[in-house]
Amino acid sequence: MTYVVEAKDLTIAYDSSVALKDINFSVEHPTFLAIIGPNGAGKSTLLRAMLGQLKILRGELKVMGIDVKENPRAIRRMVGYVPQRERINFEVPLKVKDVILMGLLTKLKPPRIPRRSDLEAAKKALEAVGLEDLWNESFAHLSGGQQQRVLIARAMVSDPTILLLDEPFSGVDTKSYWEIITVLRSLRLKDKSIILVTHDINPIVDCIDKVLLLNKRIIAYGTPREVLTERYLVEAYGPSVRVIEHKGLCFAITGDVHA
């Protein structure tokens, strides 16, 4: 059996502050996993740890059987990553095509000159997110929703085995919101593993396989029906959270907007 992620006694700290403690879980490949929890719960930290961007204090973390501490470069070659948009530098004057090609060129050896096949792959990725008409447009001039879809195209262009998305619905318009969900549904049908951090699980609850509920430790991990219960949501978000039930699932109304 292949696991997209395996964590054993994983602990990560920033200086003296523990961000994640004693994390243990494994995710079969392919799986669509949603990571939820309150602000400061360690959701984005876990994604960055999978990419080898953070130092592991204790424990083990493997992605597709590869130890993150031993070979993060090999992991990055098989992963498409969509960071939070506010972490992107918009001062660099790039066109949409340049942003998407980054998803290929950063994985090539110098000199990183795009080939015809790279340009075709970039156009195909842009078409997949419904923005093929914006090929030569300035990335900085796009709407927030359009920018997010371009970043997803950049992550998809190298045909990754795994797609990691950090708050992909944050600050997007309604049209882009549903365009992103449509893209994710299609990727899941192509045997890709998708790991998505979100503060609002409601729109995707019917297409995800597993939910990881965090608050610096694992509160619950399992199917949406197993995890989205009043007991676990109150434990994660606190007793003052408003919990509503819909179609046998519970949802926390918190006002959180970031990871």
N, C-alpha and C positions, 0 to 999 in steps of 0.2 A: 504493500500500500504506500502511495506517495502522499506526503504531507506538504502543503504549501507553507505552513508555519508550525514550528514546534518550540515551545518555551518551557524551560524547566528551571524552577526556582529563580526566575529572572528578577534582578533588582537593578534599577538605574537611578542615579542621583545626579543632581546638578550641584556641584560644590558639596555642601553639607545637607542639602535638602533632597529628601527621597521623593522621586517622581513616580516610580513604580516599585512595588515590593512583592516578592515571592509570587511571581506570575507563572502559572502553570496551565497550559492548554495546548491542544494540537488541532489543526484544521486540515481536513482531507482536501486533496486537489482532484477536480476543480470545485470550488465553493464560492458563493457570494456571501461575504461576511460583513455585517454592519457593526461598527464599534461606537457605542454610545456611553454617555455619562455626563456629569456636571462639568462646568468650567474648571480647568485645573486638574482634571481626573487622570491625565496622562495619556489621552487618546493620540494626540499628535506625536508625543514622545515615543509611543510604541511603533508608529509608522517609521519614524526617523531611525529608530533602533534597527528595524528590519533592513534598512538601507545601509547600515554600518556607519551612520553619521554620529552616533553617540557611544560613549564608552560604557561598557557593561560592567557594573560594579561586582555583581555576583551572578552565578547561574549560566545557563546556556540559551542561545537563540539560533535556530536553524531555519533557513528558507529553502524549500525544495531540497532538503537534505544537506545543504551546505552551511557550515558553521559561519555565522556572521563575523565573528572575531578573526577567523582564519582567512576568509576569502570574500570580502565585501564586493570586490570588483566583479567577480563572477556573478554575484547576485544582481548587481545593478544592470548587467547585460540582459537579464531576463525579466526585468521589472520596468514598467512604465509608471512614472510618478507624477501626480498632479498636486502641487503644494497649494496652500491657501493663497488666494490672489494678492492679499496685502503684503506678501513676502516677495512679490515680483517687482523688479526695478523697471518702472515705466519711462524713465528718462532716456533710456537707450533707444534711438530711432530705428526700430525694426519693423519690417513689413510682416504680414501674416505668414507668408511663405518662409521667411527667415526663422520665425519662432518654431514652426512645425519641423523644419529641417534640423533644428537643434537636437530633436529627439533621435536623429540618425547620426549626425556628424560627431556628437560627443562620444559616441561608442566606436568611432573609427580611429585608426592611427593617423598621425599627421603625414602629409598635409591633408586637412579635412575638406576636400573639394567634392561637392555633390555630383554624383553621376546621374545619367538619364533615369536609371532605375530608382534612384533616391527621389528625384523630382516626381516621378509617377506615383511612388508610394505616398509622398506628401500630399499630392492632389487627391488621391484616393481616401486618405485619412480625413482631409478637409471635407470631402463629399459626404463621408460617413456621419459627420456632425451637422450636415446641412448648410455649410457655409462656403461652398465652392466658388461663389461669386466674389468672395473677399480676398482672393489669392494675393493681389497686389496692394491691398489696403494697409494703412498704418495700424499696427496693433494697438498703439496707445489711444487711437481715436475710436476704437470700437466700444460698444456698450459693455457693461460688466458681464452680462450673460453671454455675449459673443466672445469676449475674452476667455471666459471659462471654457467654452466649447472649443476654442482654438487650443487651449492648454491640454484638453482631453485628446484632441487630434494629435498634438505633439507626443503625448504619452503612448498613443496607439500606433504611431507610424512605424515603429520598429517591430511590430507584431509581437509584443511581449507575452510571456506566459502568465504574468501577474500584473494587475493594475491596482495601484495604490492611490486613493483619492482622499485628500484632506479637505473636508467641508466643501464639496463641489457645488452645493446649492446656495452657498452664502452670497447674498447680494445679486442674485440673478433674477431676470424678469420671468414672468409666467411661461412665456413661449419657450425660453431657453431651459427652464426647469423641466418641462416635459420632454424636450428634445434630448436632454441629458439622460433622463430615465429611459427613453427609447433606445439610445445608444448602449446603455449598460445592459438592458435586457438582451439586445442582439449579441453582445459580447459573451454574456453568460451562456447563450446557446451554442457558442463556438468553443466550449470547454476551456474558457479562460477563468482564472481565479480572480475575483474582485474583492478587495478589502477597502472599505469605505468608512471614513469618520464622518458622523453627522450628528447634529443636535435635533434633527427632525426626521424620525424614522417612518413616520406615517405614510408618505407617498410611495415608499419602496418596500413596505412590509410584506406585500404579496409576491415579491420576486426575490427576496433574500432567503438564503438557506439557514444561516446561523446568526446569532446576536451575541456580542461580547459586551457585557455591562461592567464598566470600570468606575472605580473611584480610588485611584492609586493602588488598588488591589482588585482582584476579580470578585465582583459581587455575584455574577451568574454568567454562565455560558451554555448555550444550547439553541434549540429552535426558537423562533419568535414566541410561540405559544408557551414554551417552558420558561423563557426569560422575562417576557413582558407581563409580569404579575404585580399586583399592588405591593406585595411583600418585598420583592426585590427593588422595585422603583423607589419605594420609601427608604429602603436601606441605602440606596445610592444617592438620592437627592435630598434626603432629610424628611422629617415628619410634616413640614409645612408645605410640601409639594402637593399640587392638585393632581389627582389621578383620575382619569376617566376611562371607562370601558367601552369598547366598540368591537362587535363581532367576536367576542370571546377573548380579546386582547386588551391589555391595559396600556395607557400612554400617560407619560408625565408631562404636565403643562408647567414649564419652568421659566421660560423667557431667556434661556441660554441661547447664545448665538455663535459661539466659537468653541474651539476644542479646548 
